[in-house]
Amino acid sequence: LYIIITKGKCPEDGWDESTIELFLHELAIMDSNNFLGNCGVGEREGRVASGLVARRHYRLIHGIGRSGDISAVQPKAAGSSLLNKLTNSVVLDVIKLAGVRTVTNCFVVPMATGMSLTLCFLTLRHKRPKAKYIIWPRIDQKSCFKSMITAGFEPVVIENVLEGDELRTDIEAVEAKIKALGAENILCVHSTTSCFAPRVPDRLEELAVICANYDIPHVVNNAYGVQSSKCMHLIQQGARVGRIDAFVQSLDKNFMVPVGGAIIAGFNESFIQEISKMYPGRASASPSLDVLITLLSLGASGYKQLLKERKEMFSYLSSELKKLADIHKERLLDTPHNPISLAMSLKNLDENNDAAVTQLGSMLFTRQVSGARVVPCGSVQTVNNYTFKGFMSHANDYPCAYLNAASAIGIKKQDVDVFLKRLDKCLKTSRKEAKKEKSVNEISNSNTDTEQLGD
């Protein structure tokens, strides 16, 4: 208890559940709604009609912040305010141990990654009133794209460059676009670390140097990058050699808590405070409560162990998926710069039958394989009036259809083994059906040719 209260650090060893509950009850009795004899005559007095709801929140009902500042201390909710400050401090400590050692400030915000990015862009609006564009190396994920639209800016999509199997940042195109539009008209560069293969993390160091040279802010979408030492190293290096103003990461993807929260972090303490003050009103304490309970339960050593196991499972998944690809005359795409996601080609399946690739995705889903993405060639999708060719593949014309699988925090060897077994069965079934359909088509075409000859 001493280390968390006085130092604001994650305890090295996890606490047991009874200790965590005792600690939360101690915080809760500091809130005025839990005072014996409390008389509330306002419109927001922490009254809760359901005992079940009160217990689910450990009677920490007031939320966090005040109407004008999510980080402000609420006098009638001293326990909830302390919970908020301790959570932000413990999370900052964990971000440092995960690899971004020079981060200076962060706060938990009760919104998922997309809306948290929007909050960053809206804060930058006040610093750069002329700006209307955001430079965005393409990543086919809707929420990060919509975050820019929602904030009222025009995304400038920079197509990726194919290097071997990998899709990488086109640094020259980024700099050329900055020169063409004028630095003062650009709100920021919006880059990405964690992503689906064959796209790999953006070249953060080069982008950070460009941002420093042209005095343009740099916001990083680090959605599920905290669990990857490589992604965190890229952020650390980018800040060391150039400019990174803020990096945003999801709570659920990195800390195995329910969806609904994110962490906004950065290297300039005052700018992160500005972002927190931009949030209008007070907020739910649920995401803060969830991540604090989780980190107290795991301890620093427990979280580091999860990171280690994830990395080991990535190596295992990679080697086993390669073996399976070889059996089915496919290829594990060579994406060494992506530390979380893998991709296996579906070239043979795609050549036999156009619909076979999407059918494979349906087969996996009905067999309770979640998280695997099947990406066909040439799909087109419009998002907020922007049309993306080859959507989901992060490129207009990626050379082949493929399947994604990821080794994310919490994955077990059993998950990998079951996935590979079911994928093997689905691939065998898909190939049989594709060959059968091809054979039927060939007979049909042959009959048509004979009829035409007879005519």
C-alpha positions, 0 to 999 in steps of 0.5 A: 500500500505504501508504494502505491500511495506515496510513490504512485507506482504499480506494486511489484507483486500483485495483491489478493482480491480481499486486499484490493476490495478492502482498499476500494472500500477505504476509498469509497468511504471518503466520498460524501454519498457514503458518509453516515448522516449525509444530507444531499440537496443537489442534483448530483449526490451519488444516489443509486437506486440499485444495490447491485449497481452500487456494489458493482462500482464499490459505491464509488458513484461520483465518477472522476473530475469536475464539470470543467476538468476531468483531472480536477479533484471533486471535494465531495468525492475525495475517494473517487478523486484519489482513485483517479490520480492513483490510476493515472500514476500507476498506468504511467509507471506501467507505460514506462516499464513497457518501454517508453521510459521518458513519458512524462504524463498520461491520463485514463479517459473513459472513451475508446481509442477513436474518440480519444484521438478525436480529443487530441485533434480538437485540442490541437485545433486551438494551437493551429487555427489555420490547419484543416488537413491531417497527414495519415499514412493509410491503415484500413481501420475505420475508427482511426479514420473517423476520428479525424472526420469527427474532429472536423479535419480533412484526412490526407491519405498517404498510400503505403509502399510495398517492400517485399511482402510488407506495406511500409510508410512512404516517407517521401510522399509524406514530406512532399505532401507537407510541402505541397499543402504548407506546414501551417495548414496541417494540423498534425501527422497521424501515424500508427504502430499496432496494425494488421499484417502485412502492414507494419508499424509506421516509420516513427523515427523518420516521421518524428524527424519530419514533424520536428523539422516542419514544426508539425504536431505528431499524434500516434495511434498506439491502439494495442501497442503497449503489449509490444516492446517493439511498438513502445521502442518505436515511440521512445525512439521517435520522441528521442530523435524528433517529435511525438506530441501524444500517443493513444492506446486502448485499455481493453486491448492492452490490459484485458479489461472491458471496452470503454477506456483509453490512455492518452500519454505524451512527453510534454506534461502541459500538453497532456494536461491541455488535452484532459482539460478539453474533455467537457464535464466529469466522467465515468470512473469505471475504466479507471477502476477496472484498470487499477483493480487489474494492475493491483491484481497482477503487479508489475511482475505479473504484467511483465510476465504476460508481456513475455508470454505474449512474445513467446506465443507470437514465435510459436504461432508464427512457426506453426502457421508457417508449417500449415501454410507449407502443407496447403501450398501457401506462404506465411508472408514475410513481415518481420517488422510486425510484432503482433500480427501475422498473415498467410497467403490464400493465393491458391484458394483465391485462384480456384474460386473468387468467393472461396476466400470470403467463404473461408472467413465464414467457416472459421467464424461458425467454428468459433474462431474469432479474431482471424481476418480473411482479406480478399483482393479488390474489395471497395468500401466507402467511409465518410464519402472517402472510397478505399480500393482494396479495403482491409488490405491497406493498399489499392492492389495487394498481390494476394488474398490472405488470412490474419492471425494475431498473438495478443496479450493473454493468448494461450498455447491452447488457443493457437493449437485449436485455431490451427486445427480448425483452420486446417480443416476449413482449408481442406473443405474450402479447397474441395468445394472450390475444385468441385465448383471449378469442375462444374463450371468447366463442364458447363462451359464445355456444354455451352461450346458444344451447343454453339458449335452445333448451331 
